[in-house]
Every structure is written in C-alpha cells, then in structure tokens.
Amino acid sequence: MKIIILGAGQVGGALAEHLAIEQNDIIVVDKDPDVLRSLQDRLDIGIVAGEASHPSTLFKAGAEDAEMLIAVTNSDEINMMACQVAYTLFNTTTKISRVRSPNYLSHQEQLFARDQIPVDVIIGPEQLVTQSIRRLIRYPGSLQVLDFAEGRVRLVATRAVEGGPIVGQKLSEIRRHMPKVDTRIAAIFRQDRPILPEGDTVVEADDEVFFIAARRDIRKVMAELREAERPYKRVMIAGGGNIGATLAQSLEGEFQVKVIELDYARCRVLSEQLRHTIVLHGSATEPPLLQGENIEMTDVFCALTNNDESNIMMSMLAKRLGAKKVITLITNAAYADLVGEEIDIAISPQQITIGSLLAHVRRGDISTVHALRRGAAEAIEVTAHGDSKSSKVVGRRLDEIKLPEGVTIGAVVRGQEVLIAHGHIVVEQDDHVILFLVDRGKINAVEKLFAVGFGFFP
C-alpha cells in the first residue's frame, strides 16, 4: 500500500517505522530536511521536504496514486487542509488526520464530512490518552487496560506479586480457583522475555501477565495474581492542559480530584469548567505544595504536563512524599526506558495514537490494534469472513488453526457473547477474534491467515 505520512515528529516517525517494516510504500513529508534524512538513514522510505498542505508538495510525494494520506503534523489546521487538498486535487481514497483542539472535536460530526472537511478518520491523541489513564485508575494494580469488541472484552496487564493465590502455581490451577470465571493468560513477560503460556506454565512473582476476560470478570482475575488493592478515591493531576482537564472532568463524578496548574489564567478557566475538582495554582515540583495538599493520602498522582523532564521529576517527588501510585506521561521513548521503580506506569501518547492509526492501515477487517510494551508486541481484533472452503479459520476449531509462531488467540466475540479461547471453540463467520502477537512482525502472516479466497478482503 502506498501511504503518505505528513509530519516526521515522534508520531509520524514511529508510524513510518511500523509501516515500513510491514512492507508498505511509505513517503514521509516534513519541513525539516535534516529530520527526514535521519529517518531515511534508518528506514526504507521516500522523503519529501516541503509544506505538508501545499499541492506542489503533495504532488512531489506522489499523491496522485497514493491510497492513503495520514496527516500528523503539529498543526490541526495544516492536517485538515492537507486532507482537503488531497481529496480535491488527487481524490485520495483514505484521509486520516490528527486533531487535538477540543474546539474542533466538539463539532466533529458537523465539520468532518465529505462535503465539508473531507477527513475519513479523526485521531484525537488527548482523548485516547485520557481514556487509557481512566481505565488504569478504575482497575487498581493494572499496568495496561485495553478494550476490544466495544468494551465487552478487556486485555489487562498486571504485575504478579508474592502472595497472589496463583503465583507459584501452574496456570491450569486458575480454573480450580475460579470455577465460575473464564479467562485466558495471553502472554507472560519475565525479565522482558516473552513466554507463551501453557497449562503447566508456572506464574512467578514479578512476572508481567497479560490476561483476557469479559469486563465483569477483570477484578476477580487480578485478585488471583496479586493482593487485591482497594479502589482508588483520591486523584491528583499535575498539568491542566487538554489531557489533564479532560481526565479531571471524566473522573470528578466518582473520585476526589485535584488539579495543579502553573499558569494562573489557565487555572481560572479550569475552575469554571470543572464542577467538583479543586484547582490549585502552583508547581507540583514544590514539596510544600504537595505536602500541604496531603500527597501522602493520594491514591494516584498523574503527571500530565507537556514536559517530560518535569513529569518525571514531579512523579519521583510525589512518590517519595507518599503517593501510592504514580502515572507519568512520557513522550520521549529514551526516557521511558530509563525510568526506575519510583514511576509505576509510563504512558506513551505515541504508542496509543499509533495503535489507533494502525487499525485503519492494516489489510483485512481489523477493527482494533493496541501497541503493547512500547510497541514490541500487539493485540488486535480481526473479523473472520468467508466459510470453511474460502477461509483458513472459519469453520475450524481453535486448536486446528495453524497460528504463526508467537501468536495466540485470547477470545472470540460472537454478537454479545464472549467466548474465552479454548481448543474446542469453532470460529464462525463474522466472529471477532482477539489475538496477541508477542512479535508484531508476524502481522503479515496473521493478515494472510484471515484472508478470504485468493487474498480478497471484504
């Protein structure tokens, strides 16, 4: 597939890397030729230096025969205009735009239509990040919580701790512990090495365990892997930007929320927007402010400013002063690899955004893609089409399907019914199959597995 990516920033660069590995024809456009050359030195891609929304630039990038345009520059306006130009002059089939401003997103249905601003898919990073953090807060002890099949099924990562009922025992013991709860361990990472679980696999303390279950059963399964944590009550947010404000607004009806913001004018705006949230003027790097606001009583401290270094320092300080859990927004991947135990969860906006983008780029009927472990692994939701003659999966038991190495099936969703993966389950047409890929390089093999007939994808 020929894809033009506008913007060679962190999202654009990481997306180009993902898609180039999957043997797509990628052209990246950016104003900075040095950034483009650096990207081209690492990847087999084409580059064009110029203004992303200019017709001449898009022509140089080959927009006349591109199948998809993905606009992820730092400017909403440039992204939207580029989609308009691509549609009007080049009739580009699929146009995806990153849009950050709530002013645009609040009028999304009226603005983004073929006869208005012709954007086929809107990606709102702030909304995606907010949803991710909100799920983490609602499931104490989780490292990642991912939705599939419109939330009916969730994949959860958690750290197994000494004292958990199933820790030190074989996975086959889970069913004996929870006879009325169906779950499947999709993967285990032990000292950063992936382990594909079998019935006789023993869970060890400090294992990072990914399990899949119906939403109603998540807390019961987590209680098998670690001592159940009390539900969170008090949340403190450092940073009152789009992410911090949206998160506070979504939580203030259930939790006691405080927001710390350095800019006084922004504090005034937040105090008018938020009904039940306490808005504090100051910096979360000041110990007296945190101590005065009872940081030691805080269940979750979220560092969500637009500065990685500040977020890391705030988080370390909050943890040392007694915050029980720390969630830190980190955009620089190098920093995410360096953070120590004082930061419980590092959130990467790029990986969350890329997962959302990949769902629209992949071949086949893939409705959901989630990047895991900073992009090393993936979980996807793909719809099975065809019949037993035209498909390699439809009409077959799960234990008859020849999965690529490092790929496991976690669940099958059939309408409103959630079927956790067991060998006897037969895949039917239009089932949503949820797969875990320890190696995301296997995605092409998965796409071929679910292809219908001679590679036709409905």
Summary of the structure (lengths in Angstrom):
residues: 458
radius of gyration: 22.9
end to end distance: 16.3
largest distance: 69.4
contacts: 1563
relative contact order: 0.10
helix: 35%
strand: 27%
